């Protein structure tokens, strides 16, 4: 039953209720009166529905108006001449003017900071020519002359005339924090670089002279002296290695290569080439599938494989040849590749799965396993630079599987 039939049925029902007690009328008059009264009731009911719909529309409009006006985003609409034809309260507040003032033949381009004018015009032209959304950063001048920075999105709208819808989000505080973080990071990296070089020289001197003492006076003083000299030599060598590792860690973001399309299999095979001697000495069995093409820094991806594989060899079982299986799969849901490096080593308790990626954190003593404890920290820093994640799943005496991801697309430049 359509809406018209429903209304008529309801009207006839109401009319019947009203007329069932009235005396009988001539058939023709009765039919005419009946029809007129049905139409009258239909109109009353339609009017009631219209009033209800109008009230609902007014409520929706009020809700939309509040959402639009007081959203945390400044919304502007401009015409082909860049005149502001619509602006919400947030947008007016961002620029420091009233809405009425901005709508009185003010051009949006007047409030772009000079440094960003050409970039803005290029994006505006691109949006009009392609009809595609443009996203970029720009500087704006407030009424008081202060410049603030914003993330801008613009999208053309084609109705009876072409208009440009523009969203402006103030990112001044974020930019300030990013700039401070970058400056702090640059200073920290410079400090690490200088400190490492400055520390190298005295350590080389200590190491050289203690080794000279070891060669010249071993077995000539007493056993305690030989033992003490050995401690000094070992400590100096360990300190040198820690400084070199720390220097490498600090250089991950500064000595960065370009992200390019590379075959991950090539990076793995380079790593296996560098580890060839260790693999042969330890009788390691390495199996791997064909790995995908990814957008990455090949040198750093090679370092990731090298560190994880050497870690698997180091923590292998004493009486069991190490076996390492390397593979990758595509994760369409998260737009990334997931790589895995599985071993049959000594494994670890699950509560240590996060600790091993912390710089200079060790689960074993130097007497048990050599190393500075920075290899996996370097792996995490490299993978994070690539916009990915790294983690491990492990069981004692069963082995470990290290996972890391690389997104399908090139990640943003690392700043921390």
Number of C-alpha atoms within 10 A of each C-alpha: 5 6 8 10 10 12 18 16 14 15 21 19 12 14 17 13 10 10 11 9 8 7 6 9 10 7 9 9 10 12 12 11 13 16 13 12 16 22 16 14 18 20 14 13 16 14 12 12 12 12 12 12 12 12 12 12 12 12 12 12 12 12 12 12 13 13 12 17 18 14 14 14 20 24 22 21 21 22 17 11 10 17 20 22 18 16 23 21 19 21 27 21 14 19 21 15 15 14 18 12 10 20 17 11 12 16 16 20 17 13 17 19 20 13 11 13 16 12 15 20 12 11 17 18 13 14 18 19 10 11 15 12 16 20 15 12 16 21 22 25 18 18 13 9 12 10 17 19 20 22 16 20 17 23 20 22 14 10 7 6 8 13 21 22 18 22 19 22 18 21 17 15 12 12 14 12 12 14 13 12 14 15 14 13 16 17 12 13 19 15 13 19 18 13 13 18 14 11 13 17 12 12 17 14 12 17 20 15 13 20 18 14 15 20 11 10 14 16 12 10 9 10 11 10 15 17 12 13 19 17 13 16 19 15 15 21 17 15 16 19 15 18 21 16 19 19 18 16 21 21 15 18 19 13 9 15 13 11 16 13 14 16 16 22 18 16 22 21 15 19 21 19 13 13 15 12 11 15 18 10 8 14 14 18 13 15 12 15 10 12 18 16 15 21 20 26 20 22 14 20 23 20 20 23 21 23 20 20 24 17 16 26 22 17 19 22 17 9 6 12 15 21 18 21 16 21 17 19 13 16 13 9 6 11 13 19 21 19 21 20 21 24 27 23 27 18 20 19 11 12 8 13 15 11 13 18 22 15 17 17 14 17 12 11 9 11 6 8 12 11 16 18 20 21 23 20 19 24 25 20 22 24 20 18 23 24 20 18 18 21 15 19 15 22 15 12 14 13 21 23 22 19 19 21 24 25 20 18 15 16 16 9 12 16 14 14
